[in-house]
Amino acid sequence: MTAAASGMLEPLAARYLRREVSIPPEADGVVRAMPVVLRLERPPTARTPVLEAAAAAALAVCLDPRAEPGGEWHDAVATWVGGRIRKIARRARGAHWAAVQELPGVTWSVDSPGGRAEARALLPGPVDEVPKAVSRLQIGGTELPADEPGPPPPGVPVIWVNADLEMSVGKAAAQVGHASMLYAAAHGLTAVPAFAVREAGGARWAQLCDGVDRSQGVAVRDAGFTEVAPGTITCIATSPV
């Protein structure tokens, strides 16, 4: 993993991959987060494609031309990436889902046997200045049962989720979004790949953690704000096989 990170993701490469600097506190005291809205209609699509859509959508905002220097999103995205890359996942359906399409962000779709899964990652900003169309959306309360997506397809990067943690779909959506960004930073990506998301636990998870120590994967270590203890590895992103 020696490729140069894209300009927007270079701070992640420096902090998380090369360990050059520690994660700084918010310089201006403002806590920022990226809202990630999951489309969960009735009945909702399966858990795995929803997480795959969330992973891609989060990275898509960072790699969007509007986030480049001189673009209308640049300052907001750069300030957020330069600090703690918090994400807050919410759920929406119907008119509420339509409403968030009017806000700055990127919607990503993943087709699956159970239907089309969609997630929209919005422009990051202060958590106490969330647009009303977002603040009225629930963060928790709906869970998607575990599905059986089968082995990941060849030729695509895989984000492995720590199955032993039994994270909620909202927590997992935020974590796979972190993983997609770290993977892109590690590999110098300038476009969003079609990530596969799969769960791993037990001996398989231990094997993946060993691979991180040998630079065979990129790990997400959680800050511990919700659900898991600080420093817990929640996801590992690996290259295509």
DALIN-V321877 format. One record per residue. N is the residue number from 1. RES is the residue in one letter. SS is DSSP state (helix for helix, strand for strand, loop for the rest). NEAR is the number of other ideal C-beta (glycine too) atoms within 10 Angstrom. D_FIRST is the distance of its C-alpha to the first C-alpha in Angstrom with 1 decimal. Layout:
# DALIN-V321877
N|RES|SS|NEAR|D_FIRST, N|RES|SS|NEAR|D_FIRST
This chain:
# DALIN-V321877
1|M|loop|16|0.0, 2|T|loop|7|3.7, 3|A|loop|12|5.9, 4|A|loop|11|8.8, 5|A|loop|23|10.0, 6|S|loop|20|13.4, 7|G|helix|13|16.3, 8|M|helix|25|17.4, 9|L|helix|26|14.2, 10|E|helix|15|13.5, 11|P|helix|21|15.5, 12|L|helix|25|13.4, 13|A|helix|21|10.2, 14|A|helix|14|12.7, 15|R|helix|21|14.5, 16|Y|helix|21|12.5, 17|L|helix|16|9.1, 18|R|loop|13|10.4, 19|R|loop|8|13.9, 20|E|loop|10|15.7, 21|V|loop|9|18.4, 22|S|loop|7|20.0, 23|I|loop|13|20.7, 24|P|loop|11|23.9, 25|P|loop|10|27.0, 26|E|loop|15|28.4, 27|A|loop|9|29.9, 28|D|loop|10|32.8, 29|G|loop|6|33.4, 30|V|loop|13|32.6, 31|V|loop|13|30.6, 32|R|strand|21|28.6, 33|A|strand|18|27.2, 34|M|strand|27|26.2, 35|P|strand|25|28.8, 36|V|strand|25|27.6, 37|V|strand|29|30.6, 38|L|strand|27|30.8, 39|R|strand|22|33.5, 40|L|loop|22|35.5, 41|E|loop|14|38.7, 42|R|loop|7|41.4, 43|P|loop|9|40.4, 44|P|loop|20|36.7, 45|T|loop|23|34.1, 46|A|loop|20|32.0, 47|R|helix|22|29.5, 48|T|helix|24|26.4, 49|P|helix|25|26.7, 50|V|helix|28|27.5, 51|L|helix|31|24.3, 52|E|helix|26|22.4, 53|A|helix|30|24.3, 54|A|helix|33|23.6, 55|A|helix|35|19.8, 56|A|helix|23|19.9, 57|A|helix|28|22.7, 58|A|helix|31|21.0, 59|L|helix|29|18.0, 60|A|helix|20|20.6, 61|V|helix|28|22.5, 62|C|helix|28|19.7, 63|L|helix|19|18.9, 64|D|loop|21|22.7, 65|P|helix|10|24.3, 66|R|helix|15|26.7, 67|A|helix|23|24.0, 68|E|loop|15|23.3, 69|P|loop|9|25.2, 70|G|loop|7|28.8, 71|G|loop|15|28.4, 72|E|loop|12|30.7, 73|W|loop|19|27.9, 74|H|helix|17|25.9, 75|D|helix|11|27.6, 76|A|helix|20|27.5, 77|V|helix|22|23.9, 78|A|helix|19|22.7, 79|T|helix|16|25.0, 80|W|helix|23|23.8, 81|V|helix|22|20.0, 82|G|loop|18|21.0, 83|G|loop|20|22.6, 84|R|loop|16|22.3, 85|I|loop|25|21.0, 86|R|loop|17|24.0, 87|K|strand|23|24.9, 88|I|strand|20|28.3, 89|A|strand|28|29.0, 90|R|strand|23|32.5, 91|R|strand|23|34.4, 92|A|strand|24|36.7, 93|R|loop|15|38.9, 94|G|helix|10|41.7, 95|A|helix|8|42.8, 96|H|helix|17|40.4, 97|W|helix|19|37.4, 98|A|helix|11|39.1, 99|A|helix|17|39.6, 100|V|helix|20|35.9, 101|Q|loop|13|35.3, 102|E|loop|9|37.2, 103|L|loop|15|34.8, 104|P|loop|14|31.8, 105|G|strand|25|28.7, 106|V|strand|21|27.1, 107|T|strand|17|28.4, 108|W|strand|23|26.2, 109|S|strand|15|28.0, 110|V|strand|25|27.1, 111|D|strand|11|29.8, 112|S|strand|16|30.6, 113|P|loop|9|33.7, 114|G|loop|15|35.0, 115|G|strand|14|34.8, 116|R|strand|13|32.6, 117|A|strand|25|30.5, 118|E|strand|23|29.9, 119|A|strand|31|28.3, 120|R|strand|26|28.6, 121|A|strand|28|26.3, 122|L|strand|26|28.4, 123|L|loop|20|28.0, 124|P|loop|26|27.3, 125|G|strand|20|30.2, 126|P|strand|14|32.4, 127|V|helix|14|33.1, 128|D|helix|9|36.8, 129|E|helix|9|37.0, 130|V|loop|18|35.9, 131|P|loop|16|37.9, 132|K|helix|8|40.8, 133|A|helix|19|39.5, 134|V|helix|20|36.5, 135|S|helix|12|38.3, 136|R|loop|12|40.8, 137|L|loop|21|38.1, 138|Q|loop|12|37.8, 139|I|loop|14|34.6, 140|G|loop|13|35.6, 141|G|loop|8|38.4, 142|T|loop|15|37.1, 143|E|loop|12|35.0, 144|L|loop|22|33.7, 145|P|loop|8|34.3, 146|A|loop|12|31.6, 147|D|loop|16|31.3, 148|E|loop|7|30.3, 149|P|loop|20|27.9, 150|G|loop|8|27.3, 151|P|loop|9|24.1, 152|P|loop|19|21.3, 153|P|loop|11|21.7, 154|P|loop|8|19.6, 155|G|loop|10|17.0, 156|V|loop|14|16.0, 157|P|loop|23|13.4, 158|V|strand|22|15.3, 159|I|strand|28|15.9, 160|W|strand|27|17.8, 161|V|strand|25|20.5, 162|N|strand|24|22.1, 163|A|helix|15|25.5, 164|D|helix|12|27.2, 165|L|helix|21|27.2, 166|E|loop|13|29.3, 167|M|loop|23|28.1, 168|S|loop|18|30.3, 169|V|helix|20|29.2, 170|G|helix|25|29.0, 171|K|helix|22|26.8, 172|A|helix|27|24.5, 173|A|helix|29|24.3, 174|A|helix|28|23.2, 175|Q|helix|28|20.5, 176|V|helix|33|19.0, 177|G|helix|29|19.2, 178|H|helix|28|17.1, 179|A|helix|29|14.5, 180|S|helix|30|14.4, 181|M|helix|29|13.9, 182|L|helix|27|11.1, 183|Y|helix|28|9.2, 184|A|helix|29|10.2, 185|A|helix|29|9.3, 186|A|helix|23|5.6, 187|H|helix|21|5.8, 188|G|loop|15|8.8, 189|L|loop|20|11.3, 190|T|loop|12|14.9, 191|A|loop|9|16.7, 192|V|loop|20|17.1, 193|P|loop|17|16.4, 194|A|loop|13|18.9, 195|F|loop|25|17.5, 196|A|strand|24|19.2, 197|V|strand|28|20.2, 198|R|strand|17|21.6, 199|E|strand|22|23.0, 200|A|strand|19|22.4, 201|G|loop|14|24.6, 202|G|helix|9|26.0, 203|A|helix|8|24.6, 204|R|helix|13|22.0, 205|W|helix|19|20.6, 206|A|helix|11|20.7, 207|Q|helix|11|18.7, 208|L|helix|21|15.9, 209|C|helix|16|16.1, 210|D|helix|11|15.9, 211|G|helix|15|12.7, 212|V|helix|16|11.2, 213|D|helix|9|12.5, 214|R|loop|7|10.7, 215|S|loop|11|7.1, 216|Q|loop|14|8.3, 217|G|loop|25|8.8, 218|V|strand|27|9.2, 219|A|strand|20|12.8, 220|V|strand|25|15.6, 221|R|strand|16|18.1, 222|D|loop|22|21.4, 223|A|loop|14|23.6, 224|G|loop|11|26.6, 225|F|loop|11|28.8, 226|T|loop|14|29.8, 227|E|loop|17|30.1, 228|V|loop|19|27.7, 229|A|loop|8|27.6, 230|P|loop|9|25.4, 231|G|loop|9|22.0, 232|T|loop|17|22.2, 233|I|strand|19|19.1, 234|T|strand|22|20.1, 235|C|strand|31|17.3, 236|I|strand|24|14.1, 237|A|strand|27|12.0, 238|T|strand|19|10.7, 239|S|loop|14|9.8, 240|P|loop|12|13.1, 241|V|loop|10|15.0
